[in-house]
Amino acid sequence: MNNKRDWIEIRGARQNNLKNISVKFPRNKLSVVTGVSGSGKSTLLFDILCQEGERKFIGATGRAADHVRLFVIGL
């Protein structure tokens, strides 16, 4: 796993409780994020990682993704 494409990398995340955090998640592997209450786990995963993935997915698929987005958010 030395190839850059083998990792999902977040650099310098600053939002809510996160203070300039950098992390790498291996692709195609199960990863677990742990920490005390209020440490920024949800912010890292939902507000940063998932939103960026959604932005890239919608950008790559164009207007047709609007229907998919409404369906996924409605789950």
PLY file of the C-alpha trace (Angstrom):
ply
format ascii 1.0
element vertex 75
property float x
property float y
property float z
element edge 74
property int vertex1
property int vertex2
end_header
0.00 0.00 0.00
2.61 2.50 -1.03
0.70 3.93 -3.98
-0.98 7.29 -3.32
-4.25 5.87 -4.70
-4.26 3.20 -1.98
-5.18 5.83 0.61
-7.88 8.40 1.30
-5.99 11.28 2.84
-7.32 14.25 4.78
-4.86 17.04 5.51
-5.23 19.98 7.88
-8.90 19.41 8.77
-10.23 22.29 10.87
-13.89 22.21 11.75
-15.71 22.16 15.11
-13.36 20.31 17.51
-10.79 19.37 14.86
-7.63 21.44 15.00
-5.47 20.99 11.90
-5.77 17.18 11.86
-4.27 15.00 9.13
-5.20 11.33 8.66
-4.91 8.58 6.04
-7.48 5.80 5.61
-6.53 2.71 3.57
-8.83 2.03 0.63
-10.73 -1.27 0.48
-10.11 -1.92 4.17
-12.30 -1.60 7.25
-11.18 1.34 9.39
-12.36 2.29 12.86
-12.26 5.78 14.36
-12.34 5.94 18.15
-11.99 8.67 20.74
-13.60 10.31 23.71
-16.91 12.12 23.47
-16.53 15.48 21.74
-13.19 14.68 20.11
-14.43 15.25 16.55
-15.06 11.69 15.29
-18.42 12.54 13.72
-17.10 15.80 12.32
-14.21 13.98 10.66
-16.34 11.22 9.15
-19.65 12.88 8.33
-18.91 16.57 7.91
-15.58 16.21 6.11
-15.12 12.75 4.59
-18.71 12.04 3.51
-19.37 15.55 2.23
-16.22 15.49 0.11
-17.15 12.07 -1.27
-20.63 13.33 -2.10
-19.21 16.45 -3.78
-16.88 14.37 -5.94
-19.62 11.87 -6.81
-22.07 14.57 -7.85
-19.36 16.42 -9.76
-18.41 13.27 -11.66
-21.96 12.22 -12.56
-23.48 15.59 -13.37
-27.12 16.53 -13.08
-28.43 12.95 -12.94
-26.90 12.66 -9.47
-29.51 15.05 -8.06
-32.02 12.20 -8.01
-29.54 9.85 -6.37
-28.66 12.47 -3.77
-32.30 12.97 -2.81
-32.74 9.22 -2.46
-29.61 8.68 -0.35
-30.34 11.63 1.94
-33.89 10.38 2.41
-32.76 6.97 3.74
0 1
1 2
2 3
3 4
4 5
5 6
6 7
7 8
8 9
9 10
10 11
11 12
12 13
13 14
14 15
15 16
16 17
17 18
18 19
19 20
20 21
21 22
22 23
23 24
24 25
25 26
26 27
27 28
28 29
29 30
30 31
31 32
32 33
33 34
34 35
35 36
36 37
37 38
38 39
39 40
40 41
41 42
42 43
43 44
44 45
45 46
46 47
47 48
48 49
49 50
50 51
51 52
52 53
53 54
54 55
55 56
56 57
57 58
58 59
59 60
60 61
61 62
62 63
63 64
64 65
65 66
66 67
67 68
68 69
69 70
70 71
71 72
72 73
73 74
